[in-house]
Amino acid sequence: MPQLVPYLNFPGNAREAMTFYQECLGGELSIMPFTGTPAAEQVPDAAKDSVMHAILQTGDLLLMASDDPFQPVQDGTGTHLSLNCQSEEEIEQLFARLGEGGNVTMPLAYQFWGAKFGMLTDRYGKSWMFNFDRVQN
């Protein structure tokens, strides 16, 4: 089965966003700007230092991103990044960190399906879902 990897586009602040995600989630962050690549000739001068490709990897989590200098980036409401947490402490910590400067759309609470769950939109307009299954199989 192939691995599904979220790929986020940003309107020029991918470096800032991915650095924030690294601060929240940990892991190794690799950022390649357009500058120094053949693609630099195709982007506007103002975007040459923007992010052509970024990868954040921590454990099994892999998150990729880039800036899009060719078309406006519009955050949609149909996509969420979902984190399945391993403990109460982890879900509380990640919810607080990623929610900093953002907007909580559903506070963390125990749900009828046996999980602690919450949702937020981070400071970069990306929607996140958090889940911790209290009942382990």
C-alpha positions, 0 to 999 in steps of 0.5 A, a space after each residue: 500500500 502506498 503512503 499518503 503524504 499531505 502536500 500543502 501549498 502556501 502563498 509565500 510563507 511556506 518556510 515560516 509555516 513549516 518551521 512552525 510545524 517543526 517546532 510543534 511536531 519535532 523532526 527533521 525539516 529540509 527546505 529547498 528554495 527556487 534559488 539555485 535550481 533550474 526552476 528559478 528561471 521560471 519564477 518571478 524575481 520576488 519569489 526566487 527565495 520562496 520554497 520550491 519544496 519542503 519536507 518535515 519528517 518525524 517518526 512515521 509522519 511526513 509532511 511536504 509543502 511549497 510556495 506557489 508563485 504561479 497562482 493564488 493559494 486558497 485554503 479550502 474547507 474540504 481538507 484536514 490534516 488529522 493527527 492520531 495521538 498516542 496519549 492524553 498528554 500528546 493530544 493536549 500539547 499538540 492541540 495547544 501548540 498548533 492552535 497558537 495564533 489560530 482558531 479553535 473550531 471544536 474544542 478538545 472533548 471526550 466523544 461518544 465514539 470513545 476518543 478525545 477529539 478536537 479541531 482547529 484552523 492554524 495561523 496559516 489557514 490549515 485545518 487540523 483534526 486531533 484524535 486520541 482513542 481512549 479505548 485501545 483494541 
